Amino acid sequence: MAEEHSEERIIIKDLHTKEIDLVNRDPKHINEDVVKVDFEDVIAEPVGTYSFDGVWKTSYTTFTVSKYWCYRLLSALLGVPLAVLWGFLFALISFCHIWAVVPCIKSYLIEIQCVSRIYSLCIHTFCDPLFEALAKICSNIRVAVRKE
């Protein structure tokens, strides 16, 4: 019993202090197609309109290096504040969902169950006999199609 309790404590501790993979930073591939933009995806010269080879190579290097360093600079300046903002936002969403949305839905389902029983009782009391009578009236109708 003591071992089970200590294992639970380890699992809870590991939940908040898990290791971060520094090699594969998108393990769930959520940004696979969204921001994967290379030089060839943005700038392309069709056959017959080529620039000088030196211009093409320099443009490629400039694009790649500026994109790399601009991203690193922006993530260094804004990464932590935006992480705090997103953490706060998702905490707020979780809080609202846990403390407001789910209890409201559960309350609604409990209350609507009573209304559902009353509605079902009314339908079975008033509509079932009417529809059964209409079914008996219409059961003797025969339709014949003739080609003349």
Phi, psi and chi 1 to 4 in degrees:
 res  aa     phi    psi   chi1   chi2   chi3   chi4
   1 MET       -  -39.5  178.4  106.1 -180.0      -
   2 ALA   -67.2  -34.6      -      -      -      -
   3 GLU   -66.2  -41.2  -71.4  179.1   13.7      -
   4 GLU   -62.3  -40.8  -69.2  177.5    9.5      -
   5 HIS   -66.2  -39.5 -171.7   60.8      -      -
   6 SER   -70.3  -34.2   65.1      -      -      -
   7 GLU   -65.1  -38.8  -74.1  179.6   15.2      -
   8 GLU   -63.4  -40.3  -73.3  178.9   14.3      -
   9 ARG   -64.7  -38.5 -160.5  174.4  -58.0  153.6
  10 ILE   -66.8  -42.8  -69.8  170.8      -      -
  11 ILE   -62.3  -44.1  -69.4  171.5      -      -
  12 ILE   -64.7  -40.9  -68.2  170.1      -      -
  13 LYS   -65.0  -42.3 -176.5  179.0  178.4 -174.6
  14 ASP   -66.4  -25.2  -74.0  -16.0      -      -
  15 LEU   -62.7  -35.4 -179.6   65.7      -      -
  16 HIS   -97.2  -13.4  -62.1  -67.9      -      -
  17 THR  -125.1   38.2   60.8      -      -      -
  18 LYS   -72.0  156.2   71.1  178.2 -168.4  176.3
  19 GLU   -73.1  145.0  -68.9  -69.3  -35.8      -
  20 ILE  -104.1  131.7  -64.0  175.1      -      -
  21 ASP   -80.7  111.9 -173.0    0.9      -      -
  22 LEU   -84.7   -9.6  -65.7  174.7      -      -
  23 VAL   -91.7  -55.0  176.2      -      -      -
  24 ASN  -101.0   96.2 -177.2   12.2      -      -
  25 ARG   -91.3   -1.9  -63.7 -173.4 -176.0 -167.5
  26 ASP  -132.3   65.7 -170.6    9.8      -      -
  27 PRO   -65.7  -24.2   23.6  -30.6      -      -
  28 LYS   -96.6    3.6  -64.5 -177.4 -179.4  178.2
  29 HIS    55.4   44.2  -53.7  -69.0      -      -
  30 ILE   -79.1  -19.5   60.3  172.5      -      -
  31 ASN  -115.7   29.6  -71.9  -41.4      -      -
  32 GLU   -63.0  -47.5 -171.3   68.7   27.7      -
  33 ASP  -104.3  -12.7  -63.3  -32.3      -      -
  34 VAL   -77.2  -54.1  179.6      -      -      -
  35 VAL  -117.1   15.2  -68.8      -      -      -
  36 LYS   -85.2   84.8 -169.0  175.8  178.2 -178.2
  37 VAL  -118.2  119.5  178.3      -      -      -
  38 ASP  -107.5  173.6  -70.2  -33.0      -      -
  39 PHE   -55.9  -43.3 -179.5   75.9      -      -
  40 GLU   -68.4  -20.2  -61.6   84.0   13.4      -
  41 ASP   -80.0  -19.4  -61.8  -34.8      -      -
  42 VAL  -109.6  -44.7  177.4      -      -      -
  43 ILE  -119.1  125.5  -59.9  171.7      -      -
  44 ALA  -147.5  137.6      -      -      -      -
  45 GLU  -107.3  122.4  -67.0 -179.7  -27.4      -
  46 PRO   -71.5  163.6   23.0  -28.7      -      -
  47 VAL   -58.9  131.8  175.9      -      -      -
  48 GLY    98.5  -11.7      -      -      -      -
  49 THR  -130.2   62.2   52.1      -      -      -
  50 TYR   -92.3  141.4  -71.9  160.9      -      -
  51 SER   -86.2  179.1   61.7      -      -      -
  52 PHE   -63.0  147.1  -64.6  112.1      -      -
  53 ASP   -58.7  -39.3  -69.5  -14.9      -      -
  54 GLY   -64.1  -38.8      -      -      -      -
  55 VAL   -66.4  -42.5  170.9      -      -      -
  56 TRP   -63.7  -45.8 -173.8 -108.4      -      -
  57 LYS   -66.0  -41.7  -71.4  178.0 -175.0  178.3
  58 THR   -66.3  -40.1  -53.9      -      -      -
  59 SER   -62.1  -43.0  -61.3      -      -      -
  60 TYR   -60.8  -49.1  174.3   80.9      -      -
  61 THR   -63.2  -44.0  -55.6      -      -      -
  62 THR   -62.5  -46.1  -55.5      -      -      -
  63 PHE   -59.4  -51.0  177.8   88.4      -      -
  64 THR   -64.7  -48.0  -55.0      -      -      -
  65 VAL   -68.4  -42.4  170.9      -      -      -
  66 SER   -66.8  -39.0   62.8      -      -      -
  67 LYS   -63.3  -43.4 -177.1 -177.3   90.9  162.2
  68 TYR   -62.8  -50.1  175.5   77.4      -      -
  69 TRP   -75.6  -32.8  -78.2  104.6      -      -
  70 CYS   -65.1  -43.0 -174.8      -      -      -
  71 TYR   -62.5  -45.2  175.3   78.7      -      -
  72 ARG   -63.1  -41.0  -70.0 -167.8  114.2 -172.6
  73 LEU   -66.3  -47.0 -179.4   65.7      -      -
  74 LEU   -62.7  -40.6  -74.0  171.0      -      -
  75 SER   -69.2  -32.9   63.1      -      -      -
  76 ALA   -68.7  -38.7      -      -      -      -
  77 LEU   -79.7  -41.2  -67.8  173.3      -      -
  78 LEU  -111.8   -8.5  -59.4  174.1      -      -
  79 GLY   -60.8  -50.4      -      -      -      -
  80 VAL   -68.4  -47.3  173.4      -      -      -
  81 PRO   -60.7  -38.4  -22.5   30.9      -      -
  82 LEU   -70.4  -32.7  -75.1  173.5      -      -
  83 ALA   -63.5  -39.9      -      -      -      -
  84 VAL   -64.3  -45.1  169.9      -      -      -
  85 LEU   -60.4  -48.3  177.8   72.8      -      -
  86 TRP   -67.5  -37.5  -73.0  115.9      -      -
  87 GLY   -61.0  -44.3      -      -      -      -
  88 PHE   -62.7  -45.0  176.9   76.4      -      -
  89 LEU   -62.0  -46.9  179.3   66.7      -      -
  90 PHE   -70.6  -30.6  -77.3  108.3      -      -
  91 ALA   -64.8  -40.7      -      -      -      -
  92 LEU   -64.8  -43.1 -175.4   64.9      -      -
  93 ILE   -63.3  -43.9  -69.2  169.8      -      -
  94 SER   -62.5  -44.0  -62.8      -      -      -
  95 PHE   -59.8  -48.9  176.9   80.7      -      -
  96 CYS   -62.2  -40.5  -70.9      -      -      -
  97 HIS   -66.8  -44.6 -171.8   77.2      -      -
  98 ILE   -71.7  -42.7  -68.9  166.9      -      -
  99 TRP   -98.0  -11.8  -68.7  100.0      -      -
 100 ALA  -127.2  -53.8      -      -      -      -
 101 VAL   -66.9  -55.0  174.0      -      -      -
 102 VAL   -62.5  -45.0  171.1      -      -      -
 103 PRO   -61.4  -37.0  -26.4   35.0      -      -
 104 CYS   -64.1  -42.7  -76.2      -      -      -
 105 ILE   -65.1  -44.9  -69.4  171.5      -      -
 106 LYS   -61.4  -43.0  -66.9  -69.6 -176.3 -179.7
 107 SER   -61.8  -44.7  172.4      -      -      -
 108 TYR   -60.1  -45.5  173.8   76.7      -      -
 109 LEU   -63.3  -37.3  -69.9  174.7      -      -
 110 ILE   -67.1  -44.0  -70.3  168.6      -      -
 111 GLU   -70.8  -38.3  -67.2  164.0    5.6      -
 112 ILE   -72.1  -21.8 -159.0   68.3      -      -
 113 GLN   -62.1  -39.2 -164.3  172.5   29.2      -
 114 CYS   -65.2  -46.9  177.6      -      -      -
 115 VAL   -62.1  -38.8  173.0      -      -      -
 116 SER   -62.5  -40.3  169.7      -      -      -
 117 ARG   -66.4  -41.7  -72.4 -175.8  179.8  161.6
 118 ILE   -65.1  -44.5  -66.5  170.3      -      -
 119 TYR   -60.9  -45.4  178.0   75.3      -      -
 120 SER   -61.9  -41.3  176.7      -      -      -
 121 LEU   -62.4  -43.7 -177.4   63.4      -      -
 122 CYS   -63.8  -43.4  -70.5      -      -      -
 123 ILE   -62.1  -47.1  -68.3  -64.9      -      -
 124 HIS   -67.4  -31.4  -71.6  -56.5      -      -
 125 THR   -75.8  -44.3  -57.8      -      -      -
 126 PHE  -101.1  -38.4  -61.4  112.1      -      -
 127 CYS   -86.6  -38.0  -66.1      -      -      -
 128 ASP   -57.0  -48.3  -78.0   -3.3      -      -
 129 PRO   -62.4  -38.2  -22.5   31.5      -      -
 130 LEU   -63.0  -47.1  174.5   67.8      -      -
 131 PHE   -70.5  -32.8  -69.9  133.3      -      -
 132 GLU   -65.9  -39.4  -74.5  177.9   16.0      -
 133 ALA   -65.8  -43.5      -      -      -      -
 134 LEU   -63.3  -36.8  -73.7  172.8      -      -
 135 ALA   -64.6  -39.7      -      -      -      -
 136 LYS   -68.1  -35.7  -73.5 -177.6  179.9  179.2
 137 ILE   -67.6  -43.5  -69.1  171.2      -      -
 138 CYS   -83.2   -8.7  -64.3      -      -      -
 139 SER   -69.2  -22.7   65.3      -      -      -
 140 ASN   -92.6    1.8  -69.8  -32.7      -      -
 141 ILE   -77.8  130.2  -63.3  175.6      -      -
 142 ARG  -120.6  134.9  -57.1  -79.6 -175.1 -115.2
 143 VAL  -114.3  129.7  176.8      -      -      -
 144 ALA  -124.5  133.6      -      -      -      -
 145 VAL  -109.9  124.0  178.8      -      -      -
 146 ARG  -121.8  140.8  -65.4 -176.5 -155.0  170.9
 147 LYS  -102.7  118.6 -167.7  173.5 -172.7  178.8
 148 GLU  -105.4      -  -67.5 -177.1   23.0      -
